[in-house]
């Protein structure tokens, strides 16, 4: 399951892309538009800065902005930064050779196939795909 941290990170990225004008966007503005606690967003954007998704500046005129063009981001990288591996079962979250039953597990191929579909879906979705969706709603 994707937590609020992952979902809110995507919303922040969409907000930054929609309001991009070359300058930093104050976190309080993002929090107000997205109706998310500024305190909680501070935690989220700290991880986003550390993960290289956005850059931040403090002080007057400070805030956050994207480091790349919106079309250069995919949802998978945002979610994995915030959530960790998107594995459906514990044995696929780590190294397969760590599971003593991997060679005899009859369900492993199913989980592997499912995880590949999830990976392909999220890594196939660009941030700009969400902008288009958000604008038509």
N, C-alpha and C positions, 0 to 999 in steps of 0.2 A: 504494500500500500504506500502511496506517495503521501508524505506528511505535509503539514501546512508550510513548513520551511521550503520544501521543493516547489509547492504550488505558488507561494508568495514570491519566491525568487523569479519565477517565470513572469508573474504579474509586474514585478519591478522592471524586468528587462523589457517587457512590452511598453510600460509607461515611459521608460527612458527612450525607447525607439520612437514612440509617438510624439514625444515632446522635445526631441533632439533639435537643437538650434546652434550647436557649437559651443555653448557654455554649460557650466555645471548646473544641475537641477537639484534644488534643495530637497533633502529627505523629507522635511515636513510637508512639502507640496505633494510628493509621491504618496506619503502616508495618508494625507487628506483625500486625494483622488481615489486611492485604492481602499480606503476605509480600513486601514491596518494600523495597529499601534506603532508609533514612531520608535518606541523602545525595542519592540520586537524586530522591526526593520533594521535597526542599528546592528543587531546581532547577525542578521542575514547578509546585509551588504558588506560587513566586515569579512565574512567568508567569501563573498563574491569578489572583493578586491584582492584578497589573498590568492584566490583561484584564477586571477587574471581575466575575469569577465568584464569588470568595470574598473574605473579609476575614480578616486575621490580627492576632494580638496576641502580643507577646513577654513573657517573664517568667512568674512564678508565675500559674497560671490561664490561661496563654496557649495559643495553638493557632490553629485555623482554624474558620470556619463559613461557611455559605452566606449570600450577600447577599439572595437571594430565596427564595421558597417553591420546593420541588423541582418542582412542576408548571409553574413559570414558565421552566424551563430546557429547551432541546432539545439533543439530541446533536450536531446540526450546528454549533451555535455553539461547543460545547466542542472539537470536532474542528478546526474552522477556526482557532480561537485557537491551538491547540497545533501544528497541522500546516501551517497556511497554506491556500491555496485547494485544494479537493478535486478539482481538474481532472484528468482522465484523460490528457490530452495537453498538451504544453508550450504549444501555440498557444492553448489555452483558459485557461491559467493567467494570462496577461497580457491585454492588450487585443487584440482580434481584428484591428484595423487594423495591428498591428505585424507580422503575418504576410503576406509578399508573395504567398503562394499562396492566401490565404483565399478570394478571389473565384472561383478555379478549382478549389478542392480538392473532390474528389468524396467524400471521407470525412468532411468537416467536419460535415455534417448528422447523421451517425451518432454522432460523438463528442459533439456538442451534445446530442442526445437522451439519450445514455447519462449524461452529466453531469447533466442535468436530473433523471433518475430517481434518481441517487445523492443529489443535493441534496434532492429531495422526500422520499426515504426518511429520511435523517438529520435533516432539519429537521421531519419529521413524528413523530419519536420523542421523547417527553418523558422526562426523567429518571425520572419516576414510572412510566413504562412498564417501565423496567429494574428498578425496585424490586419491582414485582409479579412479574416474571420471576425475579428473584433469590430472592424469598421462596418460590416454588413449587418450586425445584430442591432 
